[in-house]
Structure formats: structure tokens, C-alpha cells
């Protein structure tokens, strides 16, 4: 028994749905890694500011106390100075740590861009197959519309003698075209005004009507394969330098 177009589309949807779920999971994993490194950078920068502020306060304090002591460096002042230097050096150390994390962030962003595009492509392919399937199913139940169009076509073909002469001289729209235009106009109007009831749309509720958003990824990486390739090459060079 030959498969119908609807059954073929349904099989395709099953495969694409699995691919979509895998693509979504891969992107979510990469996006989680990106979010983690972004948080790590923010935390490191926050801690760096804390160390810088502590260093500055201690420096102001021990210098003032050094003056008040008449230039004498007591053990307490030495200890205070060592604390100030320690905080200052630690603040500087964060520069290298943040720079290393920035490389991690760029790598994570590149990975998320690639898996994110796969995720969006999988969503788009699944949506189109599902839409084609729904249309194909509906076309199997379109007999009432075909009947009414055929009746409308027949009615328009019943022309008076004057109408026949007018149509012949003025090359007016054919009856087929007239009926098609009437139907298309109504369909377009109804399509434009249609609102999906997501409670009744299991698949659409699961995958969403619109393409998945990809936060924290630069537009250049999403729109340009060349930019992604260049970014990958640059990161490999930076990693080699860091060894």
C-alpha cells in the first residue's frame, strides 16, 4: 500500500522532532557553560574591585599613620603595609585570571553559536514539516470547499448573451480566476487574523511558535560563517601562546 503524503510527512516529523530535541539539549549544555563562565568573570571582577578598595584604604591608612609617627616604621605599620601590598598584588593577579576567563568565554560563545544555530535550524525544519503535514491533512477534508467552488464556477458560467459579448470584447477575468480570487481573498484575510490557541497545540506549545533566541552571543557569530571560522582560528592561536 502506497504511503500518503501525510504519512510521509508524519514520519519526517518524528525524525525531525528527535533531531530537534538533541539539538536543543546540545545548545542548552553549551549555553549553560557560557553562562557559568560569564558569572565567573563577573565574580572575579567583583572580587578584584574589593581587593583594590581594601588596598587603597589600607594604603591611605598606613601612610597617614606613618606621618603621624614622625616617619618611624613600627611593627604595626610594617604589618599594615604588608597587608596593603598583599591586597594590591592580589588585585593585580585578577587581571590574569580574568584574561584567562575571557578566553574561556569566547570559546564557550563560539560553541554556543554553533549549537544554537543547529537548534534554530532544527526548529525551523520541524515547524515547516509540521505546517505542511497539517495542510495536507486539511486538504483531505476540503471536499465541502471544492463543492462550493464548483457550484460558484457553474453559476458564473451561466451567462446572458450580453455578458458573453462583453467578456469576449473586454477580455475579462475567467470564471476560474474569479472563483479562485474570491476564495484566496477570504483565506488571506482569515489567515492574517488567525490566532493559535496554544492550549490545543501540543507540538507548538512544546517547541514554540518562534525561532529560539540565543542570548549572550554576538550577532556577527550568528550571521557569518567566516566570523566563526576566524574566531576559532584566533582562539587556537591564543591558546598556543598561553601554553
C-alpha positions as CSV (number, residue, x, y, z in Angstrom):
1,X,0.0,0.0,0.0
2,X,1.4,3.3,-1.1
3,X,2.1,5.8,1.6
4,X,0.2,9.1,1.5
5,X,1.8,12.5,1.6
6,X,0.5,13.0,5.1
7,X,2.0,9.7,6.4
8,X,5.4,10.5,4.8
9,X,5.4,13.9,6.4
10,X,4.4,12.4,9.7
11,X,7.4,10.1,9.6
12,X,9.7,13.0,8.8
13,X,8.3,15.0,11.7
14,X,9.1,12.1,14.1
15,X,12.7,12.1,12.9
16,X,13.0,15.9,13.0
17,X,11.5,16.0,16.4
18,X,14.2,13.7,17.7
19,X,16.9,15.8,16.0
20,X,15.3,19.0,17.4
21,X,15.4,17.6,21.0
22,X,19.0,16.6,20.6
23,X,19.9,20.0,19.1
24,X,18.1,21.8,21.9
25,X,19.9,19.7,24.6
26,X,23.3,20.4,23.0
27,X,22.6,24.1,22.9
28,X,21.4,24.2,26.5
29,X,24.6,22.5,27.6
30,X,26.8,25.0,25.7
31,X,24.7,27.9,26.9
32,X,25.0,26.7,30.5
33,X,28.8,26.6,30.1
34,X,28.7,30.1,28.6
35,X,26.5,31.4,31.5
36,X,28.9,29.8,34.0
37,X,32.0,31.5,32.6
38,X,30.2,34.8,32.4
39,X,29.2,34.5,36.0
40,X,32.8,33.6,36.9
41,X,34.1,36.7,35.1
42,X,31.6,38.9,36.9
43,X,32.5,37.3,40.3
44,X,36.3,37.7,39.6
45,X,35.8,41.4,38.6
46,X,33.8,42.0,41.7
47,X,36.4,40.4,43.9
48,X,39.1,42.4,42.2
49,X,37.3,45.7,42.9
50,X,37.0,44.6,46.6
51,X,40.8,43.9,46.8
52,X,41.5,47.2,45.1
53,X,39.3,49.1,47.5
54,X,40.9,47.3,50.5
55,X,44.4,48.1,49.2
56,X,43.5,51.8,48.7
57,X,42.0,52.1,52.2
58,X,45.0,50.4,53.8
59,X,47.5,52.5,51.8
60,X,45.8,55.7,52.9
61,X,45.6,54.5,56.5
62,X,49.3,53.3,56.9
63,X,50.7,56.4,55.1
64,X,48.7,58.7,57.4
65,X,49.8,56.7,60.5
66,X,53.4,56.7,59.2
67,X,53.3,60.5,59.0
68,X,51.7,60.7,62.5
69,X,54.5,58.5,63.8
70,X,57.1,61.0,62.6
71,X,58.5,58.7,59.9
72,X,59.1,55.8,62.2
73,X,58.1,52.4,60.8
74,X,56.8,50.4,63.7
75,X,56.0,46.7,63.6
76,X,52.3,47.5,63.4
77,X,52.9,49.8,60.4
78,X,55.0,47.1,58.7
79,X,52.2,44.6,59.2
80,X,49.7,47.1,57.8
81,X,51.9,47.8,54.9
82,X,52.3,44.1,54.1
83,X,48.5,43.7,54.2
84,X,48.1,46.6,51.8
85,X,50.7,45.2,49.4
86,X,49.1,41.8,49.6
87,X,45.7,43.1,48.6
88,X,47.3,45.2,45.8
89,X,49.1,42.2,44.4
90,X,46.0,40.0,44.7
91,X,44.0,42.7,42.8
92,X,46.7,42.6,40.0
93,X,46.6,38.8,40.0
94,X,42.9,39.0,39.0
95,X,43.9,40.7,35.7
96,X,45.5,37.4,34.5
97,X,42.6,35.3,35.9
98,X,40.0,37.5,34.1
99,X,42.0,37.4,30.9
100,X,42.1,33.6,31.0
101,X,38.4,33.5,31.7
102,X,37.7,35.8,28.8
103,X,39.4,33.2,26.5
104,X,37.1,30.6,28.0
105,X,34.1,32.9,27.4
106,X,35.0,33.4,23.8
107,X,35.4,29.7,23.3
108,X,32.1,29.0,25.0
109,X,30.4,31.7,23.0
110,X,31.6,30.1,19.8
111,X,30.4,26.7,20.8
112,X,27.0,28.1,21.8
113,X,26.8,30.0,18.5
114,X,27.3,26.7,16.5
115,X,24.9,24.6,18.6
116,X,22.5,27.5,18.8
117,X,22.3,27.8,15.0
118,X,21.7,24.0,14.8
119,X,18.9,24.4,17.3
120,X,17.3,27.2,15.3
121,X,17.6,25.3,12.1
122,X,16.1,22.2,13.7
123,X,13.2,24.3,15.0
124,X,12.6,25.8,11.6
125,X,12.7,22.5,9.7
126,X,10.3,20.8,12.2
127,X,7.9,23.8,12.1
128,X,7.8,23.7,8.2
129,X,7.3,19.9,8.1
130,X,4.5,20.1,10.7
131,X,2.8,23.0,8.9
132,X,3.0,21.0,5.6
133,X,1.5,18.0,7.4
134,X,-1.3,20.0,8.9
135,X,-2.1,21.5,5.5
136,X,-2.0,18.1,3.8
137,X,-4.4,16.7,6.4
138,X,-6.8,19.6,5.9
139,X,-6.7,19.2,2.1
140,X,-8.1,15.7,2.6
141,X,-11.2,17.2,4.2
142,X,-11.6,20.1,1.8
143,X,-14.5,18.5,-0.2
144,X,-17.1,21.0,1.1
145,X,-15.0,23.9,-0.1
146,X,-14.4,22.2,-3.5
147,X,-18.1,21.6,-3.9
148,X,-19.0,25.3,-3.2
149,X,-16.3,26.5,-5.6
150,X,-17.5,24.2,-8.3
151,X,-21.1,25.5,-7.7
152,X,-19.8,29.1,-7.8
153,X,-17.9,28.3,-11.1
154,X,-21.0,26.8,-12.6
155,X,-23.2,29.7,-11.6
156,X,-20.7,32.2,-13.2
157,X,-20.7,30.1,-16.4
158,X,-24.4,30.7,-16.8
159,X,-24.0,34.0,-18.8
160,X,-26.6,36.0,-20.6
161,X,-26.0,36.9,-24.3
162,X,-24.8,40.4,-23.3
163,X,-22.4,39.1,-20.7
164,X,-20.9,36.7,-23.3
165,X,-20.3,39.6,-25.8
166,X,-18.9,41.8,-23.0
167,X,-16.4,39.2,-21.8
168,X,-15.3,38.4,-25.4
169,X,-14.6,42.1,-26.2
170,X,-13.1,43.2,-22.9
171,X,-11.1,40.1,-22.1
172,X,-12.4,40.0,-18.5
173,X,-11.2,37.6,-15.8
174,X,-12.2,34.0,-16.5
175,X,-14.7,32.3,-14.2
176,X,-12.0,30.1,-12.8
177,X,-9.8,33.1,-11.9
178,X,-12.8,34.9,-10.4
179,X,-13.7,32.0,-8.1
180,X,-10.1,31.4,-7.1
181,X,-9.6,35.1,-6.3
182,X,-12.8,35.1,-4.1
183,X,-11.6,32.2,-2.1
184,X,-8.0,33.4,-1.8
185,X,-9.1,36.8,-0.6
186,X,-11.2,35.3,2.1
187,X,-8.4,32.8,3.1
188,X,-5.8,35.5,3.2
189,X,-8.0,37.7,5.5
190,X,-8.7,34.8,7.8
191,X,-5.0,33.7,7.9
192,X,-3.9,37.2,8.8
193,X,-6.5,37.3,11.6
194,X,-6.0,33.8,12.9
195,X,-4.8,33.3,16.5
196,X,-3.4,30.0,17.7
197,X,-4.9,28.5,20.8
198,X,-1.8,27.1,22.3
199,X,-3.8,25.0,24.8
200,X,-4.9,23.0,21.8
201,X,-1.4,22.9,20.1
202,X,0.7,20.2,21.8
203,X,3.7,20.4,19.4
204,X,3.6,24.2,19.1
205,X,3.4,24.5,22.8
206,X,6.4,22.3,23.2
207,X,8.7,23.9,20.6
208,X,7.3,27.5,20.5
209,X,5.9,29.4,17.5
210,X,9.1,31.4,17.0
211,X,12.7,30.7,16.5
212,X,14.6,30.1,19.8
213,X,16.5,33.2,21.0
214,X,20.3,32.9,21.6
215,X,21.3,35.4,24.3
216,X,24.9,36.4,25.1
217,X,26.1,35.5,21.6
218,X,27.3,38.3,19.2
219,X,25.3,38.8,16.1
220,X,28.4,38.5,14.0
221,X,29.0,35.0,15.1
222,X,25.4,34.0,14.3
223,X,25.2,35.6,10.9
224,X,28.7,35.0,9.4
225,X,30.4,31.5,9.0
226,X,33.6,33.4,8.1
227,X,33.5,35.2,11.5
228,X,33.0,31.9,13.3
229,X,35.9,30.4,11.4
230,X,38.2,33.4,12.1
231,X,37.2,33.3,15.8
232,X,38.1,29.7,16.1
233,X,41.5,30.2,14.5
234,X,42.2,33.2,16.7
235,X,41.3,31.3,19.8
236,X,43.6,28.4,18.9
237,X,46.5,30.9,18.4
238,X,45.7,32.5,21.8
239,X,45.7,29.0,23.5
240,X,49.0,28.2,22.0
241,X,50.5,31.4,23.2
242,X,49.2,30.8,26.7
243,X,51.0,27.4,27.0
